Amino acid sequence: MAKRILITGAAGFLGSHLCDRFIKEGFEVIGMDNLITGDLRNIEHLIKNKNFEFHHHDITKFVHVAGELDYILHFASPASPIDYLKIPIQTLKVGSIGTLHCLGLAKEKNARILIASTSEVYGDPLVHPQNEEYYGNVNAIGPRGVYDEAKRFQESITMAYHRFHGLETRIARIFNTYGPRMRLNDGRVIPAFIGQALRGENLTVFGDGTQTRSFCFVDDQVEGIYRLLLSDYSDPVNIGNPHEITILDFAKEIINLTGTDQKIVYKELPKDDPMQRQPDITRAKEILNWEPKVSRAEGMKITYEYFKGLSDDELQKREHKDFSEHIRR
Ligand SMILES: NC(=O)c1ccc[n+]([C@@H]2O[C@H](COP(=O)([O-])OP(=O)(O)OC[C@H]3O[C@@H](n4cnc5c(N)ncnc54)[C@H](O)[C@@H]3O)[C@@H](O)[C@H]2O)c1
C-alpha cells in the first residue's frame, strides 16, 4: 500500500517541489497551506493527480487529517526576510503553535515528522563554517528574531516530543536554497538579483558586498530532505551547499548570466544581516551519504530560464503578496 504523507507549506517554494518528489516516489500526498506566502500555481499541475489532495488550512488552527499518516513534512512558515518582517506574529505563531499542532498530529497518527529548520538558528555566526554543534548567535529582540526564535523553539519542542513521547522526529537545518517557483523580490539575494535583472534594473548590493552566502539548488535540497526523512537520525542535520561566494562576486556572475549591462549599486547593510553563511555538511555526508550535485552555474541557468519564461503578469504576482486578509489579529 502507498505510504501517506502530509506536507505543510505545500503551495510554497520548497513544499511544492517536495510534493512533486513524493508523488514521483509513489506516495499519497496531502498538501496543506493557507497561501499566506504560497501560491496555488506552484501545485496546480498536481491538483488532478489521484495521489494528491490539497487542504486549504491555517495550521495555527487545530490540524486534522482523516485516516492514517506515515509521515509529516512540516514546511509551513514564512521564510524570507521581507515576508517575516511584514507578518512577524504569523511567523512566530506558525513556528510555535503550528509546530505544536503538527507534532500532536504526528503523535496521534504514530507518524514520523520532519521539521524544516534553518541556518538562521545560528544567527550571525561566530564560528565558520557552521556545524550542528554550534549553538548560534541570535538577537531575540532584533527584527529577524521573530523567525530565528520561532525556528529555535520549533527545534526545541520537536526534541521534547522525541525525548518525552518517543516520537520519531527529524530536523533539517536548511541553508539558502533557490530554484524555480521561489518568490521574487522577497528580500533574499537570488530572487532580488533575478527580479532586478528581469526588470532591467541595476543590482543592489548591501554593504560592500564582502559578506558571503552559499546557495543550494532545490533538487539537491529535496534529495537531502528525502534521505533525512527516511534515515534513522533524530539530531539536526545541515542541508545546504558549502560552496561559498561573496555577494559582490555573485552579482558579477548574474551580470554574466543575463548578458545585460546592469551596474552594481550599493546600499546600507540591514540590521543583523549575517556576514558569513556556510554549512558544514560533514554530518549529512556521513549519515545520509548526501552532498549537493548541481553547480551554481547550472542551477542559476535553470532558475533564470524559468523566470524568463513567465509572463509579465505572472512575474508581478510572484513579486507582490497581499497579506491584508491574514493580519487582522
Ligand atoms: N527557501 C529557503 O532557502 C529556506 C531556508 C531555510 C529554511 N527554509 C524553511 O523551509 C520552509 C519553506 O520555505 P519556502 O522557501 O518554501 O517558503 P515559502 O514562503 O515559499 O513557503 C512557505 C509556505 O508555508 C505556507 N504557510 C505559512 N504559514 C502557514 C500557516 N499558518 N498555515 C498553513 N500554511 C502556511 C505559505 O503559504 C507558503 O506556501 C520554511 O519553514 C522555511 O523556514 C527555507
The ligand as a Gaussian input file, in Angstrom:
#p B3LYP/6-31G(d) Opt

LIG

0 1
 N       13.944000      28.538000       0.938000
 C       14.982000      28.530000       1.751000
 O       16.099000      28.878000       1.342000
 C       14.822000      28.096000       3.184000
 C       15.944000      28.173000       4.025000
 C       15.818000      27.759000       5.345000
 C       14.615000      27.256000       5.806000
 N       13.547000      27.199000       4.973000
 C       12.293000      26.693000       5.535000
 O       11.606000      25.897000       4.594000
 C       10.200000      26.107000       4.695000
 C        9.629000      26.509000       3.349000
 O       10.271000      27.684000       2.884000
 P        9.973000      28.274000       1.419000
 O       11.196000      28.950000       0.959000
 O        9.357000      27.218000       0.594000
 O        8.936000      29.405000       1.787000
 P        7.512000      29.745000       1.108000
 O        7.066000      31.037000       1.702000
 O        7.627000      29.657000      -0.375000
 O        6.610000      28.555000       1.600000
 C        6.055000      28.504000       2.881000
 C        4.621000      28.024000       2.740000
 O        4.033000      27.919000       4.048000
 C        2.694000      28.425000       3.959000
 N        2.280000      28.838000       5.308000
 C        2.803000      29.828000       6.078000
 N        2.115000      29.931000       7.224000
 C        1.156000      28.976000       7.206000
 C        0.130000      28.586000       8.105000
 N       -0.062000      29.209000       9.277000
 N       -0.689000      27.556000       7.755000
 C       -0.526000      26.910000       6.573000
 N        0.428000      27.256000       5.668000
 C        1.251000      28.274000       5.987000
 C        2.799000      29.579000       2.973000
 O        1.564000      29.961000       2.432000
 C        3.756000      29.003000       1.937000
 O        3.076000      28.305000       0.920000
 C       10.004000      27.150000       5.793000
 O        9.711000      26.503000       7.004000
 C       11.349000      27.830000       5.875000
 O       11.595000      28.350000       7.164000
 C       13.629000      27.619000       3.684000

